[in-house]
Every structure is written in structure tokens, then in C-alpha cells.
Amino acid sequence: MRFGEDPRLLVNLSVWETPEDLERFVFATVHRKFYMRRADWFEKATTPRFVMWPVVAGHRPTVDQAMARLDRLVTDGPSEDAFGWERIADLKLWLKKHCA
């Protein structure tokens, strides 16, 4: 998926049932081989290029919403509304609270 004018920018937007499902996909399938080689294909980032946030059931996030979350992460740092792998435990707690 392309976003904006920069042909080097790729967007991957997906919604996962649980954080465990995402972790399993990234680290326990063939995808792990690609994830671990990302430095071979992408420039080293000086700011976050990946963002996660909780999504209520039935909502389909847009690329614009994802870019706003990424901007929030870059500008304000990790929060419960925009974070990376280091805050995955926060997402698990949010899901327990809001989706139990």
C-alpha cells in the first residue's frame, strides 16, 4: 500500500484479535525470517516507523489514523494510545479491561 508521494514509503496496516496472535505471526512463522532481515531492505530508522494501539471490535482503522498514531508516538513517546513492542503488555491490560 502506498501513502503519500515518497515511492520508498510502504504502509502495512493490519488488525489482530490479540497481541499474542500478532506476536505468534511475527516471531513463530516464516515471517520471522523477513522481520529479522528488515535491516537488509530498509534504511536504519532514527524515529519509530511502527506503531500499535488498541482498536475496539468492529472498527477498521484507516491509513490516516495509523499515520496520526505514528506521529503521536514520534512526538510524545509511547503511551497507551500509541506504542511499539516495548509496551505490548499495556495493550494486553487494555484488552482485559475493555474487552473482557
C-alpha positions as CSV (number, residue, x, y, z in Angstrom):
1,M,0.0,0.0,0.0
2,R,1.4,3.4,-0.9
3,F,1.0,6.5,1.1
4,G,2.0,10.0,0.0
5,E,4.4,10.9,-2.7
6,D,7.5,9.1,-1.5
7,P,7.9,5.9,-3.5
8,R,10.1,4.5,-0.8
9,L,7.4,4.6,1.8
10,L,5.4,1.3,2.3
11,V,2.4,1.0,4.6
12,N,1.4,-2.2,6.2
13,L,-1.8,-1.9,8.2
14,S,-3.4,-4.9,9.9
15,V,-5.7,-5.6,12.9
16,W,-5.1,-8.6,15.1
17,E,-7.5,-10.3,17.5
18,T,-5.0,-10.5,20.3
19,P,-1.4,-9.3,20.9
20,E,-0.5,-13.0,21.2
21,D,-1.7,-13.6,17.7
22,L,0.5,-10.8,16.3
23,E,3.5,-12.0,18.3
24,R,3.0,-15.5,17.1
25,F,2.7,-14.3,13.4
26,V,5.8,-12.1,13.7
27,F,8.1,-14.4,15.7
28,A,6.8,-18.0,15.2
29,T,6.1,-18.2,11.4
30,V,8.2,-17.8,8.3
31,H,7.5,-14.1,8.7
32,R,10.3,-14.1,11.4
33,K,12.9,-14.6,8.7
34,F,11.8,-11.5,6.9
35,Y,11.4,-9.5,10.1
36,M,14.9,-10.3,11.3
37,R,16.3,-9.2,7.9
38,R,14.5,-5.9,7.7
39,A,17.8,-4.0,8.0
40,D,18.8,-5.5,4.6
41,W,15.9,-3.8,2.9
42,F,15.1,-0.6,4.9
43,E,17.2,2.3,6.0
44,K,18.0,2.5,9.7
45,A,15.3,4.5,11.4
46,T,16.0,7.4,13.7
47,T,12.4,7.6,14.7
48,P,9.7,5.0,15.2
49,R,8.3,3.6,11.9
50,F,6.0,1.1,13.6
51,V,3.1,1.8,15.9
52,M,0.4,-0.3,17.7
53,W,-2.7,0.8,19.5
54,P,-5.9,-0.8,20.9
55,V,-8.8,-1.0,18.5
56,V,-12.3,-1.6,19.6
57,A,-14.0,-4.6,18.0
58,G,-15.6,-3.8,14.6
59,H,-13.5,-0.7,13.9
60,R,-11.4,-0.7,10.7
61,P,-8.6,1.8,11.1
62,T,-7.5,3.9,8.2
63,V,-4.0,4.7,7.0
64,D,-4.6,8.3,8.0
65,Q,-5.5,7.1,11.6
66,A,-2.3,5.0,11.6
67,M,-0.2,7.9,10.5
68,A,-1.7,10.1,13.2
69,R,-0.8,7.4,15.8
70,L,2.7,7.1,14.4
71,D,3.1,10.9,14.6
72,R,1.8,10.8,18.2
73,L,4.4,8.1,19.1
74,V,7.2,10.1,17.5
75,T,6.2,13.4,19.1
76,D,5.1,12.3,22.5
77,G,6.7,8.9,23.0
78,P,5.0,5.7,24.0
79,S,1.6,5.9,25.6
80,E,-1.4,3.6,25.9
81,D,-2.7,5.1,22.6
82,A,0.5,4.7,20.5
83,F,3.4,2.3,21.3
84,G,5.8,-0.3,19.9
85,W,6.8,-3.7,21.1
86,E,8.1,-2.3,24.4
87,R,4.6,-1.6,25.6
88,I,2.8,-4.7,24.3
89,A,1.9,-5.5,28.0
90,D,-0.1,-2.3,28.1
91,L,-2.2,-3.5,25.2
92,K,-2.8,-6.8,26.9
93,L,-4.0,-4.9,30.0
94,W,-6.2,-2.5,27.9
95,L,-7.9,-5.5,26.2
96,K,-8.6,-7.2,29.6
97,K,-10.2,-4.0,30.9
98,H,-12.2,-3.1,27.8
99,C,-13.0,-6.4,26.1
100,A,-13.4,-8.9,29.0
